[in-house]
C-alpha cells in the first residue's frame, strides 16, 4: 500500500491563507496521483475507454485545461480563442504521452503560481463563469478548482486501474 503523507498533513505552505493553502495542497495531491497512476500507462492504455468511460488521457487533459479556464474566470477575464479551441479538442482520442505529460506539468505549475497570486481581500469579489456569466466569487472558483481537480483525478485513477486490470487479464 502507498503510505506517503498527503500534502495537507505535511505542514507546508503555512505562510499562505488557509483557503489558498488548501487549494495548493489539493493540486499537489492531484499532481502526485496523476504521476503515480496515469503516467505509467502506455499510450494505448491512456487512450482506452473501457466500458465507454472517458479515457485517462481525457481526464488528465481536462484537469489541466479546466484549471486554466477556471483561473481565468477567477482573475476576472473571459476565455480567449486558444482556450476555447483547447476545450473543443479536449476529448480527442489521439494520445502522445510525452505531450500529455508536458501539458499536465505546465498546467500544474502555472495553476499553483496563479492560485498563490490571490489575496484574501479578493475572495468575496464577484466573478462570472462561462458565457452565461453564472455567479460565483474568487473564493468559490478557487475552491471549485480544488474539488473539480480532485474529482477528475479520482476518475482518472479508477479508469487507470481498470485499464491496467483489463490489460493484465488479456495477458493471462
C-alpha positions in Angstrom: 0.0 0.0 0.0 1.1 3.5 -0.8 1.8 5.2 2.6 3.0 8.7 1.5 1.7 11.5 3.7 -0.9 13.6 2.0 0.2 17.2 1.3 -2.3 18.8 3.7 -0.7 16.8 6.5 2.9 18.0 5.8 2.8 21.4 7.5 3.8 23.1 4.3 2.6 26.5 2.9 1.8 27.8 6.4 2.6 31.3 5.2 -0.5 31.2 2.9 -4.1 31.9 3.8 -5.9 28.6 4.7 -8.0 28.7 1.5 -5.0 29.2 -0.7 -3.1 26.5 1.3 -5.9 24.0 0.8 -6.1 24.6 -2.9 -2.3 24.3 -3.3 -2.4 21.1 -1.3 -5.2 19.7 -3.4 -3.2 20.5 -6.6 -0.1 18.8 -5.1 -2.1 15.7 -4.3 -3.6 15.7 -7.8 -0.1 16.0 -9.3 1.2 13.2 -7.3 -1.7 10.9 -8.0 -1.6 11.6 -11.8 2.1 10.8 -11.9 1.6 7.6 -10.0 -1.5 6.2 -11.8 -1.6 7.7 -15.2 2.0 8.3 -16.3 3.0 4.7 -16.1 0.4 3.7 -18.7 1.1 3.1 -22.4 -0.3 5.4 -25.0 -2.9 2.8 -25.8 -3.9 2.5 -22.2 -4.1 6.3 -21.8 -6.5 6.5 -24.7 -8.5 3.4 -23.8 -12.2 3.8 -23.0 -13.2 0.6 -21.1 -17.0 0.2 -20.9 -17.4 3.6 -22.6 -15.7 5.5 -19.8 -13.8 8.7 -20.6 -10.1 7.9 -21.1 -7.4 8.6 -18.6 -5.9 11.0 -21.2 -9.2 12.9 -21.4 -9.3 13.2 -17.6 -5.7 14.4 -17.4 -6.2 16.8 -20.3 -9.5 18.1 -18.7 -7.8 18.7 -15.4 -5.0 20.7 -17.0 -7.3 22.8 -19.2 -10.1 23.3 -16.8 -7.8 24.7 -14.1 -6.6 27.3 -16.7 -10.2 28.2 -17.6 -11.4 28.4 -14.0 -8.4 30.5 -13.0 -9.1 32.8 -16.0 -12.6 33.4 -14.6 -11.2 33.9 -11.1 -8.8 36.5 -12.5 -11.9 38.3 -13.9 -11.3 37.5 -17.6 -13.3 35.8 -20.3 -11.8 32.8 -22.1 -9.7 33.5 -25.2 -9.8 31.8 -28.5 -6.9 29.5 -27.6 -8.7 28.3 -24.5 -12.0 27.8 -26.4 -10.1 25.8 -29.1 -8.4 23.7 -26.4 -11.8 23.0 -24.8 -13.2 21.8 -28.2 -10.2 19.4 -28.6 -10.2 18.1 -25.0 -11.9 14.8 -25.8 -9.7 14.0 -28.8 -8.7 10.3 -28.9 -5.1 10.6 -30.2 -2.6 10.4 -27.3 1.0 11.4 -27.3 2.1 10.5 -23.7 5.0 13.0 -23.7 2.8 15.8 -24.9 0.2 14.9 -22.3 2.8 14.9 -19.6 4.3 18.2 -20.6 0.8 19.8 -20.8 -0.1 18.5 -17.4 3.3 19.5 -15.8 3.0 23.0 -17.2 -0.6 23.4 -16.2 0.0 22.3 -12.6 3.0 24.6 -12.2 1.1 27.6 -13.7 -2.1 26.9 -11.7 -0.2 26.8 -8.4 1.6 30.1 -9.3 -1.7 31.7 -10.3 -3.6 30.5 -7.2 -0.9 32.0 -5.0 -1.4 35.4 -6.5 -4.8 35.8 -5.0 -5.3 37.7 -1.7 -7.9 37.1 0.9 -9.2 40.6 0.2 -10.3 39.3 -3.2 -12.2 36.2 -2.1 -15.6 37.8 -2.0 -15.3 39.6 -5.3 -18.0 38.6 -7.8 -16.9 36.6 -10.9 -19.0 35.5 -13.8 -18.4 31.9 -15.0 -18.9 30.8 -18.6 -20.6 32.5 -21.5 -23.7 33.0 -19.3 -21.7 34.7 -16.6 -23.1 32.4 -13.9 -22.5 34.0 -10.5 -19.5 33.0 -8.3 -16.8 34.6 -6.3 -13.0 34.3 -6.4 -13.1 32.0 -3.3 -15.9 29.9 -4.9 -13.8 29.4 -8.0 -10.6 28.6 -6.1 -12.5 26.0 -4.0 -14.1 24.6 -7.1 -10.7 24.3 -8.8 -9.6 22.1 -5.9 -12.6 19.9 -5.8 -13.1 19.6 -9.5 -9.4 18.7 -10.0 -9.7 16.0 -7.3 -12.9 14.6 -8.8 -11.4 14.2 -12.3 -8.1 12.8 -10.9 -10.2 10.2 -9.0 -11.9 9.3 -12.2 -8.5 9.0 -13.9 -7.2 6.7 -11.2 -10.3 4.5 -11.4 -10.0 4.2 -15.1 -6.3 3.7 -15.0 -6.8 0.8 -12.5 -9.5 -0.7 -14.7 -7.3 -0.4 -17.9 -4.4 -2.0 -16.1 -6.5 -4.8 -14.8 -8.1 -5.5 -18.2 -4.6 -5.5 -19.7 -3.4 -8.0 -17.1 -6.4 -10.2 -17.8 -5.6 -10.1 -21.5 -2.0 -11.1 -20.8 -3.0 -14.1 -18.8 
